[in-house]
Amino acid sequence: MTNESKCDCGGDLGEIQIVDKTSVDGGSHHKLEYTVPEAKRSFWKQAYPVEGEVAALMCQSCGRITLYGRPSDT
């Protein structure tokens, strides 16, 4: 979690999970991830290297959602 605990409106921020519903069966969800702009797809998997996870905070008063990057530990 980030060091911020208050929204611009003065409300408290709480961590939330953004749900990805891109699966065909609708039952499995995946964490949102990010990579760097200059990343290239791997030859074998055709996937981009993951630099970290996208996390989110939501204001309990106004509902504003703030996204931030949580870098991988590797």
PQR file with spaces between the fields and no chain letter, atoms N, CA, C, O and H, PARSE charges and radii, in Angstrom:
ATOM       1  N    MET     1       0.845   -1.178    0.000 -0.4000 1.5000
ATOM       2  CA   MET     1       0.000    0.000    0.000 -0.0000 2.0000
ATOM       3  C    MET     1       0.888    1.238    0.000  0.5500 1.7000
ATOM       4  O    MET     1       2.003    1.215    0.521 -0.5500 1.4000
ATOM       5  N    THR     2       0.387    2.307   -0.585 -0.4000 1.5000
ATOM       6  CA   THR     2       1.174    3.538   -0.642 -0.0000 2.0000
ATOM       7  C    THR     2       1.151    4.251    0.704  0.5500 1.7000
ATOM       8  O    THR     2       0.433    3.846    1.617 -0.5500 1.4000
ATOM       9  H    THR     2      -0.519    2.325   -1.008  0.4000 1.0000
ATOM      10  N    ASN     3       1.943    5.318    0.821 -0.4000 1.5000
ATOM      11  CA   ASN     3       1.988    6.096    2.056 -0.0000 2.0000
ATOM      12  C    ASN     3       0.762    6.983    2.218  0.5500 1.7000
ATOM      13  O    ASN     3       0.495    7.481    3.312 -0.5500 1.4000
ATOM      14  H    ASN     3       2.527    5.648    0.078  0.4000 1.0000
ATOM      15  N    GLU     4       0.014    7.183    1.137 -0.4000 1.5000
ATOM      16  CA   GLU     4      -1.154    8.047    1.199 -0.0000 2.0000
ATOM      17  C    GLU     4      -2.283    7.334    1.942  0.5500 1.7000
ATOM      18  O    GLU     4      -2.567    6.168    1.667 -0.5500 1.4000
ATOM      19  H    GLU     4       0.230    6.778    0.249  0.4000 1.0000
ATOM      20  N    SER     5      -2.921    8.022    2.873 -0.4000 1.5000
ATOM      21  CA   SER     5      -4.046    7.433    3.584 -0.0000 2.0000
ATOM      22  C    SER     5      -5.289    8.306    3.487  0.5500 1.7000
ATOM      23  O    SER     5      -6.352    7.936    3.987 -0.5500 1.4000
ATOM      24  H    SER     5      -2.690    8.969    3.096  0.4000 1.0000
ATOM      25  N    LYS     6      -5.157    9.482    2.836 -0.4000 1.5000
ATOM      26  CA   LYS     6      -6.283   10.405    2.683 -0.0000 2.0000
ATOM      27  C    LYS     6      -6.450   10.810    1.229  0.5500 1.7000
ATOM      28  O    LYS     6      -5.467   10.984    0.509 -0.5500 1.4000
ATOM      29  H    LYS     6      -4.294    9.783    2.430  0.4000 1.0000
ATOM      30  N    CYS     7      -7.678   10.959    0.806 -0.4000 1.5000
ATOM      31  CA   CYS     7      -8.021   11.435   -0.534 -0.0000 2.0000
ATOM      32  C    CYS     7      -7.932   12.967   -0.554  0.5500 1.7000
ATOM      33  O    CYS     7      -7.841   13.607    0.494 -0.5500 1.4000
ATOM      34  H    CYS     7      -8.477   10.818    1.391  0.4000 1.0000
ATOM      35  N    ASP     8      -7.961   13.534   -1.749 -0.4000 1.5000
ATOM      36  CA   ASP     8      -7.989   14.995   -1.875 -0.0000 2.0000
ATOM      37  C    ASP     8      -9.209   15.602   -1.177  0.5500 1.7000
ATOM      38  O    ASP     8      -9.154   16.740   -0.713 -0.5500 1.4000
ATOM      39  H    ASP     8      -8.035   13.014   -2.600  0.4000 1.0000
ATOM      40  N    CYS     9     -10.309   14.848   -1.102 -0.4000 1.5000
ATOM      41  CA   CYS     9     -11.525   15.345   -0.455 -0.0000 2.0000
ATOM      42  C    CYS     9     -11.456   15.224    1.062  0.5500 1.7000
ATOM      43  O    CYS     9     -12.322   15.748    1.764 -0.5500 1.4000
ATOM      44  H    CYS     9     -10.354   13.924   -1.479  0.4000 1.0000
ATOM      45  N    GLY    10     -10.428   14.535    1.581 -0.4000 1.5000
ATOM      46  CA   GLY    10     -10.280   14.355    3.019 -0.0000 2.0000
ATOM      47  C    GLY    10     -10.752   12.997    3.509  0.5500 1.7000
ATOM      48  O    GLY    10     -10.555   12.659    4.677 -0.5500 1.4000
ATOM      49  H    GLY    10      -9.725   14.110    1.012  0.4000 1.0000
ATOM      50  N    GLY    11     -11.372   12.215    2.637 -0.4000 1.5000
ATOM      51  CA   GLY    11     -11.858   10.886    3.019 -0.0000 2.0000
ATOM      52  C    GLY    11     -10.734    9.880    3.152  0.5500 1.7000
ATOM      53  O    GLY    11      -9.634   10.084    2.639 -0.5500 1.4000
ATOM      54  H    GLY    11     -11.532   12.489    1.689  0.4000 1.0000
ATOM      55  N    ASP    12     -11.022    8.795    3.845 -0.4000 1.5000
ATOM      56  CA   ASP    12     -10.043    7.723    4.030 -0.0000 2.0000
ATOM      57  C    ASP    12      -9.953    6.860    2.780  0.5500 1.7000
ATOM      58  O    ASP    12     -10.961    6.583    2.130 -0.5500 1.4000
ATOM      59  H    ASP    12     -11.916    8.629    4.262  0.4000 1.0000
ATOM      60  N    LEU    13      -8.718    6.434    2.444 -0.4000 1.5000
ATOM      61  CA   LEU    13      -8.487    5.545    1.314 -0.0000 2.0000
ATOM      62  C    LEU    13      -8.377    4.109    1.810  0.5500 1.7000
ATOM      63  O    LEU    13      -7.733    3.834    2.822 -0.5500 1.4000
ATOM      64  H    LEU    13      -7.899    6.659    2.972  0.4000 1.0000
ATOM      65  N    GLY    14      -9.015    3.201    1.079 -0.4000 1.5000
ATOM      66  CA   GLY    14      -8.921    1.783    1.402 -0.0000 2.0000
ATOM      67  C    GLY    14      -8.521    1.001    0.169  0.5500 1.7000
ATOM      68  O    GLY    14      -8.915    1.346   -0.945 -0.5500 1.4000
ATOM      69  H    GLY    14      -9.539    3.424    0.257  0.4000 1.0000
ATOM      70  N    GLU    15      -7.741   -0.052    0.360 -0.4000 1.5000
ATOM      71  CA   GLU    15      -7.284   -0.865   -0.761 -0.0000 2.0000
ATOM      72  C    GLU    15      -8.454   -1.684   -1.311  0.5500 1.7000
ATOM      73  O    GLU    15      -9.241   -2.249   -0.552 -0.5500 1.4000
ATOM      74  H    GLU    15      -7.421   -0.333    1.265  0.4000 1.0000
ATOM      75  N    ILE    16      -8.555   -1.738   -2.641 -0.4000 1.5000
ATOM      76  CA   ILE    16      -9.575   -2.539   -3.313 -0.0000 2.0000
ATOM      77  C    ILE    16      -8.897   -3.389   -4.381  0.5500 1.7000
ATOM      78  O    ILE    16      -7.730   -3.173   -4.710 -0.5500 1.4000
ATOM      79  H    ILE    16      -7.916   -1.278   -3.258  0.4000 1.0000
ATOM      80  N    GLN    17      -9.632   -4.352   -4.916 -0.4000 1.5000
ATOM      81  CA   GLN    17      -9.120   -5.179   -5.998 -0.0000 2.0000
ATOM      82  C    GLN    17      -9.955   -4.898   -7.242  0.5500 1.7000
ATOM      83  O    GLN    17     -11.184   -4.968   -7.202 -0.5500 1.4000
ATOM      84  H    GLN    17     -10.579   -4.528   -4.649  0.4000 1.0000
ATOM      85  N    ILE    18      -9.280   -4.580   -8.352 -0.4000 1.5000
ATOM      86  CA   ILE    18      -9.943   -4.401   -9.634 -0.0000 2.0000
ATOM      87  C    ILE    18     -10.092   -5.791  -10.248  0.5500 1.7000
ATOM      88  O    ILE    18      -9.107   -6.520  -10.363 -0.5500 1.4000
ATOM      89  H    ILE    18      -8.282   -4.524   -8.385  0.4000 1.0000
ATOM      90  N    VAL    19     -11.301   -6.168  -10.643 -0.4000 1.5000
ATOM      91  CA   VAL    19     -11.562   -7.509  -11.148 -0.0000 2.0000
ATOM      92  C    VAL    19     -11.539   -7.518  -12.666  0.5500 1.7000
ATOM      93  O    VAL    19     -12.228   -6.732  -13.317 -0.5500 1.4000
ATOM      94  H    VAL    19     -12.101   -5.576  -10.551  0.4000 1.0000
ATOM      95  N    ASP    20     -10.734   -8.420  -13.222 -0.4000 1.5000
ATOM      96  CA   ASP    20     -10.622   -8.615  -14.665 -0.0000 2.0000
ATOM      97  C    ASP    20     -11.552   -9.752  -15.056  0.5500 1.7000
ATOM      98  O    ASP    20     -11.400  -10.874  -14.574 -0.5500 1.4000
ATOM      99  H    ASP    20     -10.174   -9.058  -12.693  0.4000 1.0000
ATOM     100  N    LYS    21     -12.525   -9.466  -15.934 -0.4000 1.5000
ATOM     101  CA   LYS    21     -13.490  -10.490  -16.344 -0.0000 2.0000
ATOM     102  C    LYS    21     -13.296  -10.871  -17.804  0.5500 1.7000
ATOM     103  O    LYS    21     -14.270  -10.981  -18.548 -0.5500 1.4000
ATOM     104  H    LYS    21     -12.649   -8.554  -16.326  0.4000 1.0000
ATOM     105  N    THR    22     -12.059  -11.073  -18.221 -0.4000 1.5000
ATOM     106  CA   THR    22     -11.798  -11.383  -19.624 -0.0000 2.0000
ATOM     107  C    THR    22     -11.796  -12.873  -19.920  0.5500 1.7000
ATOM     108  O    THR    22     -11.665  -13.259  -21.082 -0.5500 1.4000
ATOM     109  H    THR    22     -11.267  -10.984  -17.616  0.4000 1.0000
ATOM     110  N    SER    23     -11.938  -13.720  -18.915 -0.4000 1.5000
ATOM     111  CA   SER    23     -11.907  -15.160  -19.171 -0.0000 2.0000
ATOM     112  C    SER    23     -13.185  -15.604  -19.879  0.5500 1.7000
ATOM     113  O    SER    23     -14.241  -14.997  -19.701 -0.5500 1.4000
ATOM     114  H    SER    23     -12.045  -13.406  -17.972  0.4000 1.0000
ATOM     115  N    VAL    24     -13.086  -16.651  -20.671 -0.4000 1.5000
ATOM     116  CA   VAL    24     -14.221  -17.157  -21.437 -0.0000 2.0000
ATOM     117  C    VAL    24     -15.288  -17.743  -20.527  0.5500 1.7000
ATOM     118  O    VAL    24     -16.481  -17.534  -20.747 -0.5500 1.4000
ATOM     119  H    VAL    24     -12.228  -17.143  -20.815  0.4000 1.0000
ATOM     120  N    ASP    25     -14.861  -18.476  -19.504 -0.4000 1.5000
ATOM     121  CA   ASP    25     -15.824  -19.126  -18.617 -0.0000 2.0000
ATOM     122  C    ASP    25     -16.424  -18.174  -17.582  0.5500 1.7000
ATOM     123  O    ASP    25     -17.417  -18.510  -16.936 -0.5500 1.4000
ATOM     124  H    ASP    25     -13.892  -18.645  -19.325  0.4000 1.0000
ATOM     125  N    GLY    26     -15.837  -17.004  -17.421 -0.4000 1.5000
ATOM     126  CA   GLY    26     -16.355  -16.017  -16.476 -0.0000 2.0000
ATOM     127  C    GLY    26     -16.040  -16.320  -15.022  0.5500 1.7000
ATOM     128  O    GLY    26     -16.364  -15.518  -14.147 -0.5500 1.4000
ATOM     129  H    GLY    26     -15.031  -16.732  -17.945  0.4000 1.0000
ATOM     130  N    GLY    27     -15.421  -17.454  -14.744 -0.4000 1.5000
ATOM     131  CA   GLY    27     -15.173  -17.842  -13.364 -0.0000 2.0000
ATOM     132  C    GLY    27     -13.814  -17.467  -12.830  0.5500 1.7000
ATOM     133  O    GLY    27     -13.656  -17.298  -11.621 -0.5500 1.4000
ATOM     134  H    GLY    27     -15.158  -18.106  -15.455  0.4000 1.0000
ATOM     135  N    SER    28     -12.825  -17.332  -13.699 -0.4000 1.5000
ATOM     136  CA   SER    28     -11.483  -17.027  -13.208 -0.0000 2.0000
ATOM     137  C    SER    28     -11.145  -15.555  -13.428  0.5500 1.7000
ATOM     138  O    SER    28     -11.512  -14.965  -14.444 -0.5500 1.4000
ATOM     139  H    SER    28     -12.954  -17.469  -14.681  0.4000 1.0000
ATOM     140  N    HIS    29     -10.449  -14.985  -12.474 -0.4000 1.5000
ATOM     141  CA   HIS    29     -10.045  -13.588  -12.538 -0.0000 2.0000
ATOM     142  C    HIS    29      -8.528  -13.518  -12.460  0.5500 1.7000
ATOM     143  O    HIS    29      -7.886  -14.390  -11.875 -0.5500 1.4000
ATOM     144  H    HIS    29     -10.151  -15.465  -11.649  0.4000 1.0000
ATOM     145  N    HIS    30      -7.966  -12.484  -13.048 -0.4000 1.5000
ATOM     146  CA   HIS    30      -6.522  -12.320  -13.070 -0.0000 2.0000
ATOM     147  C    HIS    30      -6.155  -10.966  -12.489  0.5500 1.7000
ATOM     148  O    HIS    30      -6.886   -9.991  -12.663 -0.5500 1.4000
ATOM     149  H    HIS    30      -8.488  -11.775  -13.523  0.4000 1.0000
ATOM     150  N    LYS    31      -5.029  -10.905  -11.805 -0.4000 1.5000
ATOM     151  CA   LYS    31      -4.533   -9.624  -11.307 -0.0000 2.0000
ATOM     152  C    LYS    31      -4.065   -8.792  -12.486  0.5500 1.7000
ATOM     153  O    LYS    31      -3.525   -9.322  -13.457 -0.5500 1.4000
ATOM     154  H    LYS    31      -4.434  -11.696  -11.664  0.4000 1.0000
ATOM     155  N    LEU    32      -4.272   -7.500  -12.398 -0.4000 1.5000
ATOM     156  CA   LEU    32      -3.781   -6.610  -13.442 -0.0000 2.0000
ATOM     157  C    LEU    32      -2.287   -6.428  -13.261  0.5500 1.7000
ATOM     158  O    LEU    32      -1.805   -6.250  -12.142 -0.5500 1.4000
ATOM     159  H    LEU    32      -4.710   -7.069  -11.609  0.4000 1.0000
ATOM     160  N    GLU    33      -1.555   -6.475  -14.368 -0.4000 1.5000
ATOM     161  CA   GLU    33      -0.108   -6.342  -14.331 -0.0000 2.0000
ATOM     162  C    GLU    33       0.327   -5.263  -15.311  0.5500 1.7000
ATOM     163  O    GLU    33      -0.439   -4.850  -16.181 -0.5500 1.4000
ATOM     164  H    GLU    33      -1.947   -6.621  -15.277  0.4000 1.0000
ATOM     165  N    TYR    34       1.568   -4.815  -15.156 -0.4000 1.5000
ATOM     166  CA   TYR    34       2.088   -3.808  -16.085 -0.0000 2.0000
ATOM     167  C    TYR    34       3.503   -4.172  -16.514  0.5500 1.7000
ATOM     168  O    TYR    34       4.184   -4.975  -15.876 -0.5500 1.4000
ATOM     169  H    TYR    34       2.190   -5.150  -14.449  0.4000 1.0000
ATOM     170  N    THR    35       3.925   -3.553  -17.619 -0.4000 1.5000
ATOM     171  CA   THR    35       5.275   -3.711  -18.134 -0.0000 2.0000
ATOM     172  C    THR    35       5.772   -2.336  -18.557  0.5500 1.7000
ATOM     173  O    THR    35       5.018   -1.364  -18.512 -0.5500 1.4000
ATOM     174  H    THR    35       3.372   -2.901  -18.137  0.4000 1.0000
ATOM     175  N    VAL    36       7.016   -2.247  -18.960 -0.4000 1.5000
ATOM     176  CA   VAL    36       7.581   -0.964  -19.402 -0.0000 2.0000
ATOM     177  C    VAL    36       7.224   -0.721  -20.873  0.5500 1.7000
ATOM     178  O    VAL    36       7.022   -1.683  -21.613 -0.5500 1.4000
ATOM     179  H    VAL    36       7.628   -3.036  -18.996  0.4000 1.0000
ATOM     180  N    PRO    37       7.141    0.542  -21.315 -0.5600 1.5000
ATOM     181  CA   PRO    37       6.732    0.844  -22.692  0.2800 2.0000
ATOM     182  C    PRO    37       7.602    0.202  -23.766  0.5500 1.7000
ATOM     183  O    PRO    37       7.093   -0.171  -24.823 -0.5500 1.4000
ATOM     184  N    GLU    38       8.898    0.067  -23.520 -0.4000 1.5000
ATOM     185  CA   GLU    38       9.794   -0.481  -24.538 -0.0000 2.0000
ATOM     186  C    GLU    38       9.891   -2.012  -24.493  0.5500 1.7000
ATOM     187  O    GLU    38      10.721   -2.588  -25.198 -0.5500 1.4000
ATOM     188  H    GLU    38       9.311    0.370  -22.661  0.4000 1.0000
ATOM     189  N    ALA    39       9.071   -2.678  -23.688 -0.4000 1.5000
ATOM     190  CA   ALA    39       9.120   -4.136  -23.559 -0.0000 2.0000
ATOM     191  C    ALA    39       8.766   -4.821  -24.880  0.5500 1.7000
ATOM     192  O    ALA    39       7.937   -4.336  -25.650 -0.5500 1.4000
ATOM     193  H    ALA    39       8.397   -2.211  -23.115  0.4000 1.0000
ATOM     194  N    LYS    40       9.401   -5.933  -25.112 -0.4000 1.5000
ATOM     195  CA   LYS    40       9.161   -6.746  -26.304 -0.0000 2.0000
ATOM     196  C    LYS    40       8.546   -8.081  -25.883  0.5500 1.7000
ATOM     197  O    LYS    40       8.875   -8.618  -24.826 -0.5500 1.4000
ATOM     198  H    LYS    40      10.074   -6.327  -24.486  0.4000 1.0000
ATOM     199  N    ARG    41       7.654   -8.607  -26.718 -0.4000 1.5000
ATOM     200  CA   ARG    41       7.052   -9.916  -26.452 -0.0000 2.0000
ATOM     201  C    ARG    41       8.116  -11.006  -26.513  0.5500 1.7000
ATOM     202  O    ARG    41       9.039  -10.938  -27.325 -0.5500 1.4000
ATOM     203  H    ARG    41       7.386   -8.171  -27.577  0.4000 1.0000
ATOM     204  N    SER    42       7.983  -12.005  -25.654 -0.4000 1.5000
ATOM     205  CA   SER    42       8.919  -13.129  -25.708 -0.0000 2.0000
ATOM     206  C    SER    42       8.641  -13.950  -26.963  0.5500 1.7000
ATOM     207  O    SER    42       7.504  -14.014  -27.431 -0.5500 1.4000
ATOM     208  H    SER    42       7.234  -12.061  -24.994  0.4000 1.0000
ATOM     209  N    PHE    43       9.676  -14.574  -27.502 -0.4000 1.5000
ATOM     210  CA   PHE    43       9.537  -15.331  -28.743 -0.0000 2.0000
ATOM     211  C    PHE    43       8.614  -16.539  -28.571  0.5500 1.7000
ATOM     212  O    PHE    43       7.750  -16.784  -29.412 -0.5500 1.4000
ATOM     213  H    PHE    43      10.599  -14.522  -27.122  0.4000 1.0000
ATOM     214  N    TRP    44       8.795  -17.292  -27.483 -0.4000 1.5000
ATOM     215  CA   TRP    44       8.057  -18.544  -27.300 -0.0000 2.0000
ATOM     216  C    TRP    44       6.647  -18.347  -26.784  0.5500 1.7000
ATOM     217  O    TRP    44       5.712  -18.948  -27.314 -0.5500 1.4000
ATOM     218  H    TRP    44       9.497  -17.093  -26.799  0.4000 1.0000
ATOM     219  N    LYS    45       6.470  -17.532  -25.776 -0.4000 1.5000
ATOM     220  CA   LYS    45       5.146  -17.364  -25.163 -0.0000 2.0000
ATOM     221  C    LYS    45       4.336  -16.220  -25.751  0.5500 1.7000
ATOM     222  O    LYS    45       3.130  -16.134  -25.519 -0.5500 1.4000
ATOM     223  H    LYS    45       7.230  -17.043  -25.346  0.4000 1.0000
ATOM     224  N    GLN    46       4.981  -15.343  -26.508 -0.4000 1.5000
ATOM     225  CA   GLN    46       4.319  -14.162  -27.065 -0.0000 2.0000
ATOM     226  C    GLN    46       3.698  -13.292  -25.968  0.5500 1.7000
ATOM     227  O    GLN    46       2.665  -12.658  -26.182 -0.5500 1.4000
ATOM     228  H    GLN    46       5.960  -15.413  -26.697  0.4000 1.0000
ATOM     229  N    ALA    47       4.327  -13.266  -24.807 -0.4000 1.5000
ATOM     230  CA   ALA    47       3.850  -12.466  -23.677 -0.0000 2.0000
ATOM     231  C    ALA    47       4.887  -11.402  -23.334  0.5500 1.7000
ATOM     232  O    ALA    47       6.084  -11.588  -23.553 -0.5500 1.4000
ATOM     233  H    ALA    47       5.166  -13.781  -24.632  0.4000 1.0000
ATOM     234  N    TYR    48       4.411  -10.297  -22.799 -0.4000 1.5000
ATOM     235  CA   TYR    48       5.314   -9.240  -22.351 -0.0000 2.0000
ATOM     236  C    TYR    48       5.870   -9.593  -20.976  0.5500 1.7000
ATOM     237  O    TYR    48       5.172  -10.231  -20.187 -0.5500 1.4000
ATOM     238  H    TYR    48       3.439  -10.146  -22.621  0.4000 1.0000
ATOM     239  N    PRO    49       7.108   -9.198  -20.662 -0.5600 1.5000
ATOM     240  CA   PRO    49       7.638   -9.433  -19.317  0.2800 2.0000
ATOM     241  C    PRO    49       6.889   -8.556  -18.305  0.5500 1.7000
ATOM     242  O    PRO    49       6.634   -7.379  -18.560 -0.5500 1.4000
ATOM     243  N    VAL    50       6.549   -9.130  -17.185 -0.4000 1.5000
ATOM     244  CA   VAL    50       5.790   -8.406  -16.161 -0.0000 2.0000
ATOM     245  C    VAL    50       6.751   -7.674  -15.240  0.5500 1.7000
ATOM     246  O    VAL    50       7.673   -8.276  -14.690 -0.5500 1.4000
ATOM     247  H    VAL    50       6.756  -10.087  -16.978  0.4000 1.0000
ATOM     248  N    GLU    51       6.538   -6.383  -15.075 -0.4000 1.5000
ATOM     249  CA   GLU    51       7.354   -5.571  -14.169 -0.0000 2.0000
ATOM     250  C    GLU    51       6.722   -5.457  -12.788  0.5500 1.7000
ATOM     251  O    GLU    51       7.417   -5.231  -11.797 -0.5500 1.4000
ATOM     252  H    GLU    51       5.789   -5.894  -15.522  0.4000 1.0000
ATOM     253  N    GLY    52       5.393   -5.613  -12.726 -0.4000 1.5000
ATOM     254  CA   GLY    52       4.716   -5.504  -11.435 -0.0000 2.0000
ATOM     255  C    GLY    52       3.215   -5.624  -11.572  0.5500 1.7000
ATOM     256  O    GLY    52       2.687   -5.910  -12.647 -0.5500 1.4000
ATOM     257  H    GLY    52       4.828   -5.796  -13.531  0.4000 1.0000
ATOM     258  N    GLU    53       2.550   -5.404  -10.476 -0.4000 1.5000
ATOM     259  CA   GLU    53       1.098   -5.527  -10.372 -0.0000 2.0000
ATOM     260  C    GLU    53       0.464   -4.137  -10.253  0.5500 1.7000
ATOM     261  O    GLU    53       1.053   -3.224   -9.674 -0.5500 1.4000
ATOM     262  H    GLU    53       2.979   -5.172   -9.603  0.4000 1.0000
ATOM     263  N    VAL    54      -0.729   -3.992  -10.802 -0.4000 1.5000
ATOM     264  CA   VAL    54      -1.483   -2.754  -10.653 -0.0000 2.0000
ATOM     265  C    VAL    54      -2.377   -2.911   -9.422  0.5500 1.7000
ATOM     266  O    VAL    54      -3.182   -3.839   -9.343 -0.5500 1.4000
ATOM     267  H    VAL    54      -1.208   -4.734  -11.272  0.4000 1.0000
ATOM     268  N    ALA    55      -2.227   -2.003   -8.475 -0.4000 1.5000
ATOM     269  CA   ALA    55      -3.027   -2.019   -7.253 -0.0000 2.0000
ATOM     270  C    ALA    55      -3.925   -0.783   -7.245  0.5500 1.7000
ATOM     271  O    ALA    55      -3.705    0.148   -8.019 -0.5500 1.4000
ATOM     272  H    ALA    55      -1.573   -1.249   -8.539  0.4000 1.0000
ATOM     273  N    ALA    56      -4.925   -0.770   -6.382 -0.4000 1.5000
ATOM     274  CA   ALA    56      -5.882    0.333   -6.370 -0.0000 2.0000
ATOM     275  C    ALA    56      -6.305    0.706   -4.956  0.5500 1.7000
ATOM     276  O    ALA    56      -6.385   -0.137   -4.063 -0.5500 1.4000
ATOM     277  H    ALA    56      -5.104   -1.527   -5.753  0.4000 1.0000
ATOM     278  N    LEU    57      -6.570    1.988   -4.784 -0.4000 1.5000
ATOM     279  CA   LEU    57      -7.132    2.524   -3.546 -0.0000 2.0000
ATOM     280  C    LEU    57      -8.429    3.234   -3.907  0.5500 1.7000
ATOM     281  O    LEU    57      -8.524    3.846   -4.970 -0.5500 1.4000
ATOM     282  H    LEU    57      -6.504    2.673   -5.509  0.4000 1.0000
ATOM     283  N    MET    58      -9.434    3.159   -3.027 -0.4000 1.5000
ATOM     284  CA   MET    58     -10.690    3.869   -3.259 -0.0000 2.0000
ATOM     285  C    MET    58     -11.050    4.699   -2.034  0.5500 1.7000
ATOM     286  O    MET    58     -10.932    4.248   -0.895 -0.5500 1.4000
ATOM     287  H    MET    58      -9.357    2.662   -2.163  0.4000 1.0000
ATOM     288  N    CYS    59     -11.490    5.921   -2.300 -0.4000 1.5000
ATOM     289  CA   CYS    59     -11.915    6.811   -1.220 -0.0000 2.0000
ATOM     290  C    CYS    59     -13.261    6.335   -0.674  0.5500 1.7000
ATOM     291  O    CYS    59     -14.197    6.086   -1.434 -0.5500 1.4000
ATOM     292  H    CYS    59     -11.585    6.288   -3.225  0.4000 1.0000
ATOM     293  N    GLN    60     -13.344    6.213    0.626 -0.4000 1.5000
ATOM     294  CA   GLN    60     -14.577    5.759    1.271 -0.0000 2.0000
ATOM     295  C    GLN    60     -15.664    6.836    1.260  0.5500 1.7000
ATOM     296  O    GLN    60     -16.833    6.536    1.503 -0.5500 1.4000
ATOM     297  H    GLN    60     -12.584    6.415    1.244  0.4000 1.0000
ATOM     298  N    SER    61     -15.283    8.105    0.976 -0.4000 1.5000
ATOM     299  CA   SER    61     -16.256    9.198    0.957 -0.0000 2.0000
ATOM     300  C    SER    61     -16.777    9.506   -0.438  0.5500 1.7000
ATOM     301  O    SER    61     -17.986    9.502   -0.666 -0.5500 1.4000
ATOM     302  H    SER    61     -14.334    8.350    0.779  0.4000 1.0000
ATOM     303  N    CYS    62     -15.864    9.773   -1.377 -0.4000 1.5000
ATOM     304  CA   CYS    62     -16.293   10.222   -2.711 -0.0000 2.0000
ATOM     305  C    CYS    62     -16.236    9.139   -3.782  0.5500 1.7000
ATOM     306  O    CYS    62     -16.770    9.327   -4.874 -0.5500 1.4000
ATOM     307  H    CYS    62     -14.881    9.776   -1.192  0.4000 1.0000
ATOM     308  N    GLY    63     -15.590    7.997   -3.484 -0.4000 1.5000
ATOM     309  CA   GLY    63     -15.531    6.898   -4.439 -0.0000 2.0000
ATOM     310  C    GLY    63     -14.419    6.991   -5.471  0.5500 1.7000
ATOM     311  O    GLY    63     -14.324    6.141   -6.356 -0.5500 1.4000
ATOM     312  H    GLY    63     -15.156    7.844   -2.597  0.4000 1.0000
ATOM     313  N    ARG    64     -13.581    8.007   -5.369 -0.4000 1.5000
ATOM     314  CA   ARG    64     -12.470    8.147   -6.322 -0.0000 2.0000
ATOM     315  C    ARG    64     -11.545    6.943   -6.200  0.5500 1.7000
ATOM     316  O    ARG    64     -11.197    6.520   -5.097 -0.5500 1.4000
ATOM     317  H    ARG    64     -13.658    8.697   -4.650  0.4000 1.0000
ATOM     318  N    ILE    65     -11.146    6.390   -7.365 -0.4000 1.5000
ATOM     319  CA   ILE    65     -10.237    5.253   -7.401 -0.0000 2.0000
ATOM     320  C    ILE    65      -8.895    5.720   -7.943  0.5500 1.7000
ATOM     321  O    ILE    65      -8.826    6.386   -8.975 -0.5500 1.4000
ATOM     322  H    ILE    65     -11.428    6.734   -8.260  0.4000 1.0000
ATOM     323  N    THR    66      -7.832    5.363   -7.234 -0.4000 1.5000
ATOM     324  CA   THR    66      -6.471    5.699   -7.631 -0.0000 2.0000
ATOM     325  C    THR    66      -5.712    4.402   -7.899  0.5500 1.7000
ATOM     326  O    THR    66      -5.676    3.509   -7.053 -0.5500 1.4000
ATOM     327  H    THR    66      -7.888    4.822   -6.396  0.4000 1.0000
ATOM     328  N    LEU    67      -5.107    4.308   -9.083 -0.4000 1.5000
ATOM     329  CA   LEU    67      -4.293    3.145   -9.426 -0.0000 2.0000
ATOM     330  C    LEU    67      -2.826    3.469   -9.195  0.5500 1.7000
ATOM     331  O    LEU    67      -2.402    4.608   -9.385 -0.5500 1.4000
ATOM     332  H    LEU    67      -5.137    5.033   -9.770  0.4000 1.0000
ATOM     333  N    TYR    68      -2.042    2.461   -8.781 -0.4000 1.5000
ATOM     334  CA   TYR    68      -0.605    2.646   -8.629 -0.0000 2.0000
ATOM     335  C    TYR    68       0.091    1.327   -8.919  0.5500 1.7000
ATOM     336  O    TYR    68      -0.515    0.259   -8.829 -0.5500 1.4000
ATOM     337  H    TYR    68      -2.386    1.536   -8.626  0.4000 1.0000
ATOM     338  N    GLY    69       1.361    1.412   -9.265 -0.4000 1.5000
ATOM     339  CA   GLY    69       2.143    0.224   -9.573 -0.0000 2.0000
ATOM     340  C    GLY    69       2.831   -0.312   -8.352  0.5500 1.7000
ATOM     341  O    GLY    69       3.401    0.434   -7.555 -0.5500 1.4000
ATOM     342  H    GLY    69       1.853    2.279   -9.338  0.4000 1.0000
ATOM     343  N    ARG    70       2.770   -1.635   -8.213 -0.4000 1.5000
ATOM     344  CA   ARG    70       3.473   -2.326   -7.131 -0.0000 2.0000
ATOM     345  C    ARG    70       4.516   -3.220   -7.811  0.5500 1.7000
ATOM     346  O    ARG    70       4.178   -4.309   -8.276 -0.5500 1.4000
ATOM     347  H    ARG    70       2.306   -2.241   -8.860  0.4000 1.0000
ATOM     348  N    PRO    71       5.806   -2.769   -7.877 -0.5600 1.5000
ATOM     349  CA   PRO    71       6.830   -3.535   -8.587  0.2800 2.0000
ATOM     350  C    PRO    71       7.005   -4.955   -8.057  0.5500 1.7000
ATOM     351  O    PRO    71       6.820   -5.219   -6.869 -0.5500 1.4000
ATOM     352  N    SER    72       7.369   -5.867   -8.970 -0.4000 1.5000
ATOM     353  CA   SER    72       7.638   -7.260   -8.580 -0.0000 2.0000
ATOM     354  C    SER    72       8.882   -7.290   -7.703  0.5500 1.7000
ATOM     355  O    SER    72       9.723   -6.395   -7.777 -0.5500 1.4000
ATOM     356  H    SER    72       7.519   -5.652   -9.935  0.4000 1.0000
ATOM     357  N    ASP    73       8.995   -8.315   -6.879 -0.4000 1.5000
ATOM     358  CA   ASP    73      10.128   -8.464   -5.981 -0.0000 2.0000
ATOM     359  C    ASP    73      11.354   -9.009   -6.685  0.5500 1.7000
ATOM     360  O    ASP    73      12.440   -8.995   -6.104 -0.5500 1.4000
ATOM     361  H    ASP    73       8.312   -9.043   -6.818  0.4000 1.0000
ATOM     362  N    THR    74      11.225   -9.487   -7.913 -0.4000 1.5000
ATOM     363  CA   THR    74      12.344  -10.086   -8.617 -0.0000 2.0000
ATOM     364  C    THR    74      13.270   -9.067   -9.199  0.5500 1.7000
ATOM     365  O    THR    74      14.267   -9.426   -9.826 -0.5500 1.4000
ATOM     366  H    THR    74      10.344   -9.498   -8.385  0.4000 1.0000
